[in-house]
Amino acid sequence: MKSQIQIPQELLAQIDFQNTVNGGMSETTAAAWKEKDGYRLILKAPGVDVEKIHIETADQRFTIFYLIDVLEGSQQLPYYLINLPLSPEIDVNHISAHLNDDGSILVLAPFSDWAKGKSRQIDIDM
């Protein structure tokens, strides 16, 4: 029979704090799910200034990142928090993001009208 080690939550919080203070960072968490009208994503990035977070869509990718200074601040590199393929059913022009009271970011990615079953007749030019 194997014994299971129980680590107190206080000790885990202290380890996380020490890691952050000594140059590390708290773990980013994200959850995404599909709903009737589109996708929802909640991102929690403790220790990251929300004003420095960038949310972009490009080349059929959805990314959330912030820039970190390297080479003594002479250059910046992106630190990716989320990097996902962008579903073709999403209306890219209507993606929105909101800051929640708990500091998390809620991203709403609605489906396009075409993904909802919109159709149209196309006439042949003669």
FENSUL-V860096 format. One record per helix or strand. SS is the DSSP state (h for helix, s for strand). FROM is the first residue (numbers start at 1). TO is the last residue. Records with the same first field share a line. If there is no record, write none. Layout:
# FENSUL-V860096
SS = FROM-TO / FROM-TO
This chain:
# FENSUL-V860096
h = 9-21 / 50-52 / 92-94
s = 29-34 / 38-44 / 54-58 / 61-70 / 75-85 / 90-90 / 96-99 / 105-111
